Amino acid sequence: MSSRFSRRGFIGVAGAAGAAAALGGCSNGVGSNGGTSIDARVDSTRNYLFNRFPGTVELEQKAQGVLWMPLITKAGFGLGGSYGRGALRIDNMTVDYYAAAQATFGFQIGAQQYAHALFFMTPEALREFRSGSGWSAGADVEYAVNDRGGNISAATLTALDPVIALVFGQAGLIVGATLAGTKYSRIIP
């Protein structure tokens, strides 16, 4: 027996092994704990926000539902983007999981991480969000701001806007942050 290897045979074996490894790394959601992981991050983010800004408890109580995005990673070098996964909760029960993605253009270098929550204040706003195949944050989103004491502004708590957004990080609310152009799509974790 001669042990002779050809490049074609080697590439074929290596290609098959690489494809198997790549497919093995894919998750189709069956038997995964993706939902549990997202829910744990949402719980942690929710507790952080409520402890840091107690007025958000009242905001959640008034909301028809809240989309919690506990970790968004944004990076860019000229062209950039952001991505994260989260959960939509109604009465603090997860009803769906979502991914958020945004492409950005312009001068940008570096990376950052932040979290955000969308409070759907009207049944219509929540229904519109849930019924589409994808929803994009636009000019109709009102951003919550700090008052002088570092709390959520009373104007935010009495606002009549259909969607109120809170964008925050470890240092607190991020003033001037925008979610414009962020697209939200339902996922199966």
N, C-alpha and C positions, 0 to 999 in steps of 0.2 A: 504494500500500500504506500502510495506516495502521499505525503502531506503537502499538498500544493494549494496555495491560496491565490486567488486572483483579486485584483482591485474591485472588480464588479461584484464578486461574491462578498467581499469584505464590506463594501458600501451597502449592499443589500441587507446584510445581517445587521450592520450598525444602524441603518435607516429604520429597520423594523424594530430594533431595540429602542431607538429614540422615540419612535411613534408610540410604542407601548408605554414608555415612561411618561410621555406627554399626556396621553389619554388617561393614564393612571392618576395623574395629578389633577385632572378635571373633576369638578364636583357637580353632580346633577341634582343635588339636594336630597336624594334618597338616602336616608340613614345619617345625614350630616347634622351637626349641632349648630349650624349657622344661625338659626332663629334664636336659639338659647343664648348664643354669644351676643347677638345684636340686642336682645332684651336686657341682658346684664349691663351692657354699656348704656342703654337708655335709662335704666334705673339709676345708675351712678350719675349720669348727666343731669337727670331730673332732680335728684337729691342735692347735687351741687348747686344747681340754679335756685332751688327753693331755699336752701340755707343762705346763699349769698344775696339773693334778692327776694325777700319774703312776699313782695307784692305779686310775684309770678304765680303764687298759689291761687290767688283770687282770679288772675287772668285765666288760668287753666280751668277753674270752676265755671267761668262764664263761657268758655269755648265749647264748640260742638265737637271738636276733636283737635289733637295736637300731633303734628309730625315732628318727631325727635330725630335729629341727625347728630349723633354724639361725636363723630370724628370725621371731619372733612380735611383732606390733605390737598393743599394747593401748592403747585410748583411751576416754575417757568424760567425760561431763558429766552426772552424775546417772545416766543409763543409759549403758552402755558395752559394749564387746566387744573381742575379740581375734581375730586371724586370722594364719595363716601356712601355709607349705607345706614339706614335707620328704620324706624317703625312708626306707623300711624296708630295712635291710640285714641279710643273713644271710651270715656269713663275710666281711663287708665288701664284699659285692656287692649292689647295689641290686636288689630284687625287686619293689617297688611304690612308688608315690608317694602321699602323703596330704596332706590339708588338715586343719588344726585350727582349730576355731571355738568361741568361748565368748561367751555373753551375760552381762553382769553388771548388777546393780541395787544402788542404795544410794549413799552419799556418795562421789563420786569426781570428780576434776577433773584433767585432764592426759592425758599419754600417756607410754608407755615401751616400750622394746624389750628383748627378752630371747631366750634360746634354751633349749631343753630337749631331753633325750634320755630315752627310755623303754627300759630294759633288760628284756627278757622273759627271765626266768631259768628258766622251765620250758617244755617243749614244749606243754603244755596251754594256758598263758597266751598263747603265740604263736599257736597254732591258733585259739583263741577270738577273738583280735584280728583275724586275717586272714579268718576265715570269716564274720564279720558284715557287714551292709551299712553299719554305723557302730558305733563303739565309744566309750563315754564313760568318762573317767577318774573313778573313784569312790574309796571308802574303802579299797579293796583295794590301792591304790598306796602303796608305802613310799618316803619321801623320803630321799635321801642327805644326810648332814650332814658338816661339817668336824670334824676332831679338833683338838686344841690347836695342832698344827703347821701347820694350814691344809690338810692332806691329807684325802682321803676317809677317813672313819672305818673302822677295821678291822671294826666291827660291820656296816657296810654290805657289806663284801666277803664276810662269812661269813653274811649274812642268808639266810633260806629263803623270803623273800617272792617271789611269782610275778612281780611287776613292781616295778622300782626306778626312781624318777624322779630326774633331776638337773635343776634349774632354775638357770640361770646367766646372767650378763651380763659386761660388761667388768670389773666389780669382783670377780668370782668367784661362788661359789654364793650364791643368794638364799635366805637363811634365812626360813622361814615362808611361802614361796611355795606356792601350791596350784594344781593343775591340775583340781581337782574341777569337774565340769560341762563340761569341755572335750570336744567331740565330734570324733572323728577319722573321716574319710571318704576312701576310695580315690579318687584322681583320675587323669586322663590329662592330663599337663602339655602 
